[in-house]
Amino acid sequence: MLETDEDASDSRTLRRTTRKVVPHVVRTGRETLSIELALTLYRQMIRTRALEERAIKMSKSGEAYFWIGGPGEEAFQVCLGLQVLKGRGPAFDFLHLHYRSAGIVLAMGMPMVDHFRQLAMTATDPFSMGRNFVGHYAIPAWNIVPVSSVIQVQFAMAPGTAHVQKRHGGEGISIVGGGDAGTAEGDFETCLNWSARPGNELPVLMIVMNNHWGISTPAASVHGEKRLSDRALPYGIRSETVDGNDPVASWHAIDRAMRYCRRERRPFLLEALVSRLHGHSSSSGAQRNLGEPDCIGLFEQALVDAGGLDAERIRGMKAEAKDEADAAVVLATSEAKPTANDVERHTFSPSAVDAIYRNDYTGLPK
Ligand SMILES: Cc1ncc(C[n+]2csc(CCOP(=O)(O)OP(=O)(O)O)c2C)c(N)n1
């Protein structure tokens, strides 16, 4: 018989299982994960959610002027971040991300405070010195190329790093991600085309986070194809659509896709069906949308059913994640902002051409 525990979660009830099971695995559908890995994923998911919820509050309180992020994408993002081959240079994965990728980068090991530094526009923001929007990471040590606000340009860039990786050898791949609406841009088609040239196939893992919205435009009103992953078919690119709200399915789908790209040195298109739990950005209010499935609540229940988690532990883990986010915000907001003297810093990188054509950055003969 199942009992309920209404304290464990904000907006729903948690069924407590009375099944006596030795917790080994958590199962959804035909696939399983060890309880140990599942708890790692769960912890990273709630850390990401705590970060996003605190970030939304900052945008409402005036501590930050704009929020955009990925509540509803935690399950898939954390599974991706934990499977990245992290490092610098072509032997490692390159990441061409979009602006909702906190779960990926946090799972890779980014300290929470760095996210809040960029959101609070401090001089200590390691990605842009307080100049760029939140979530616009740039981490050379992990091959995370600068995130662009202009959607989908990252899809035209990914074949470039993949080309270098293919020539270099090894198992490094180029991972590129964006939303469903962005797939209408030519850059998406460029990526499909350049990754699949016969004899020149490239190790590009293309990811479409399909949250069914492009700001306020429903995807169903602009896409005739049944599944976005079908866009790979005419190019002979392998593809799959996965329930991105299910970390068990997501973990295995990412594992399959990565293994294929790493070993075959060929592209793969993976579509993740996810929720958008807070509206597009703070510009539309970032209100909580209760009508879509929440990957955290669903995974909590799966873990409780498997005997790997109970209400008390859930409460403890969530409190820990919230405390971490709160402390990171206190630190970030206490730090210095850029000054007027910093305006021109890091805006121009001198090159060998300067010595030849002084003050002429075109590089063309006079
Ligand atoms: C080239 C370009 N066109 C339009 C915009 C404005 N814009 C910002 S986000 C967005 C919606 C993108 O939707 P989607 O690709 O589905 O990603 P999501 O934000 O839903 O994750 C648009 C149109 C932009 N930033 N860049």
The ligand as a MOL file (V3000), in Angstrom:
LIG
                    3D

  0  0  0     0  0            999 V3000
M  V30 BEGIN CTAB
M  V30 COUNTS 26 27 0 0 0
M  V30 BEGIN ATOM
M  V30 1 C 19.3410 34.8630 -35.2140 0
M  V30 2 C 18.3990 35.2010 -34.0950 0
M  V30 3 N 17.0930 35.3710 -34.3650 0
M  V30 4 C 16.2400 35.6480 -33.3630 0
M  V30 5 C 16.6790 35.7720 -32.0800 0
M  V30 6 C 15.7140 36.0860 -30.9410 0
M  V30 7 N 15.5110 34.8710 -30.1710 0 CHG=1
M  V30 8 C 16.1530 34.6750 -29.0110 0
M  V30 9 S 15.7460 33.2320 -28.3190 0
M  V30 10 C 14.6820 32.8580 -29.5440 0
M  V30 11 C 13.8770 31.5920 -29.5070 0
M  V30 12 C 14.7030 30.3970 -29.6700 0
M  V30 13 O 13.8870 29.2720 -29.4940 0
M  V30 14 P 14.5260 27.8390 -29.4980 0
M  V30 15 O 15.5770 27.7460 -30.5490 0
M  V30 16 O 13.4320 26.8590 -29.5500 0
M  V30 17 O 15.2930 27.7630 -28.1160 0
M  V30 18 P 14.6960 27.9750 -26.6420 0
M  V30 19 O 14.9170 29.4070 -26.3070 0
M  V30 20 O 13.2650 27.5890 -26.6630 0
M  V30 21 O 15.5180 27.0890 -25.7920 0
M  V30 22 C 14.6660 33.8530 -30.5040 0
M  V30 23 C 13.8200 33.8200 -31.7150 0
M  V30 24 C 18.0620 35.5990 -31.8350 0
M  V30 25 N 18.5690 35.6920 -30.6050 0
M  V30 26 N 18.9000 35.2900 -32.8490 0
M  V30 END ATOM
M  V30 BEGIN BOND
M  V30 1 1 1 2
M  V30 2 1 2 3
M  V30 3 2 2 26
M  V30 4 2 3 4
M  V30 5 1 4 5
M  V30 6 1 5 6
M  V30 7 2 5 24
M  V30 8 1 6 7
M  V30 9 2 7 8
M  V30 10 1 7 22
M  V30 11 1 8 9
M  V30 12 1 9 10
M  V30 13 1 10 11
M  V30 14 2 10 22
M  V30 15 1 11 12
M  V30 16 1 12 13
M  V30 17 1 13 14
M  V30 18 2 14 15
M  V30 19 1 14 16
M  V30 20 1 14 17
M  V30 21 1 17 18
M  V30 22 2 18 19
M  V30 23 1 18 20
M  V30 24 1 18 21
M  V30 25 1 22 23
M  V30 26 1 24 25
M  V30 27 1 24 26
M  V30 END BOND
M  V30 END CTAB
M  END
